């Protein structure tokens, strides 16, 4: 049973990291569930303090993921259309990875710009607002990515620390 929890937990960690880029998946909470599964194994001692702190961080980051892009958009004079365009640009980058990793940066910006232009902003205002939407998007994505990678590091270090109890057949 411990091995099953470990494998499912690791899969959730990977899905959580992907979720830091995909708007439909809440990356940090998914990664946190992976941590929870690790701590539910018989091999790893319960540490409700660590689980509580990491859950609080995951929930705060999810909340900030909605607040930060809105703040960036508002600060630079953007609209919801720019934020929506940023999300569509990200989806385009993921479905059509023409520009590779650079596409994850270029397409959301183009999406924000198109969204602002559709919203009837003049070119200068649209460019400024698109930049704000894009910066907010990048900040939220970076924050989610960092948290999920830290959770993966916690997962791996804890699993390694108790590898003898998790994998007794390797001793």
N, C-alpha and C positions, 0 to 999 in steps of 0.2 A: 504494500500500500504506500509506503514511503517513496518508493521509486516513482510510482504513478503520480503522486502529489508533486514530486520534484520535477518531473517531465512537464506536467501541465503548468506548473508555476513558471518554468523556463519559457514555455511557449507563450504564456501570458506576458512575460517580460518582453519578448520580441514583438508581440502584437502591440504592447504599450509603446514601445519605441516607434513603431510604424504609426501609431495613433497620435504621436506628437506632430506628425506631418499631415495626416489625413483628418479632415474636419469632422468626419462622421464617427470617429472612434475617440473616446476620452482616454488618451494615453496614460496619464499619471494614475487614475483610478484603476485601470486595467493592470498596470505594473504593480500597484499596491496589492491587488488580489493575488498576484503571483508571489509577492512577499508573504502574504497571509498563508498561502498554501504551504510554503516552505516551513513556516513556523508551526503549522498544524501537523507536521510529521512528528513521529515519536522520537526521532533522533535529535531534533533541535529543541532546546528548552524554550518554553514560552517567555517572551519578552514583550509584555503588553505596553510598556513605556515606548519602546521603539516603534511598535505597530501603531500606537496612538499618535505619536509625533509624525510618522510618515503618512498616516491617513490625513491628518490635519494639513500637512504640506500639499498633498495631492488635491484636496478639496479647495484650498486657497489658490493653487495654480489654475484649477479649472475655472474658478470665479474670475481670476485675473485675465484668463484667456478671453473672456467676454468684455472685460473692462478696458484692457490695454489698447486693443485696436480701435475701440470707440473713442478713447481719449486721443489717440494719435490722429484719427480722422477729424475729430472736432477741433483739435489744436491747429490743424493745417487747413481748416475750412471745408472739409469733405462732407459727404453725405452717406446715407446707408447704401446707395447705389455703388459707391466706390468700395465699400466694405464687401458688398455682394460680388462685385467684379473681381476683387482680390481672391475670394474663395473659388469662383469659377476658374480664374487663371491657374490656381493651384491644381484643381481637378484636371484641367487641360494638360498641365505639366506632368501629372502622374499617368494620365491615359496615353499621351503622345510624348514620350521622353526624347523628343527630337534634339534638344540642346543638352541632353544629359543632366548632370547636377546643376548646371547653370540655369536650366529651364525652371527649376524650383524658385529661382530668384526672378527671372525675366517675366515669366507668364503671370504670376500674381500682380506684378507692377502693371503690365499691359492690361490685365483685367480691371484693375482699379482705375486706370486712365480711361478705358472704354466706358466703364460704369459712370464715371463723372461726366464724360462727354455726352453720354445718353441722357444724363440728368440735366442737360442743357447748360453746363458750365462752360465759360469761355476757355480757350486753350491754356492760358496761364493759370487760371484758377483750378482747372482740371488737373494740370500737371502737379501743382502744389498739393492739392487734396489727394491725388493718387499717391504721391510720395508719403503723405501722412498715413494713409491707409496701409500702405506697404510697410512702413517702419513699424507700425503697430502690429501688423501681422507677423513680421519677422521677430519682433520682441517676444510675442506670445509663443510662437513656435520654438524659438530658442530656449525659452524658459521651460516649456514642456519637455523638450529634448534633454536638457540638462538634468531635470528631475528624474526622467525615466532611465537615463544612463546611470545616475547615482544609485537608483533603486536596483538596477542590474548589478552594479558593483557590490552593493550590500548583499544581494542574493548570492552572488558567486563567492564572496568572501566567507559568508556564513556557511554555505554548503561545503566549501573547502575546509573550513575549520572543523566541521563535523563529518568529514568524508569517511572516516573509519566507522562511524555509527550508521551513516547512510548506505555505505557500500561495504558491509562486513565481509563479503566474499573476496574483496581485494586485499584484505589484511593478511 
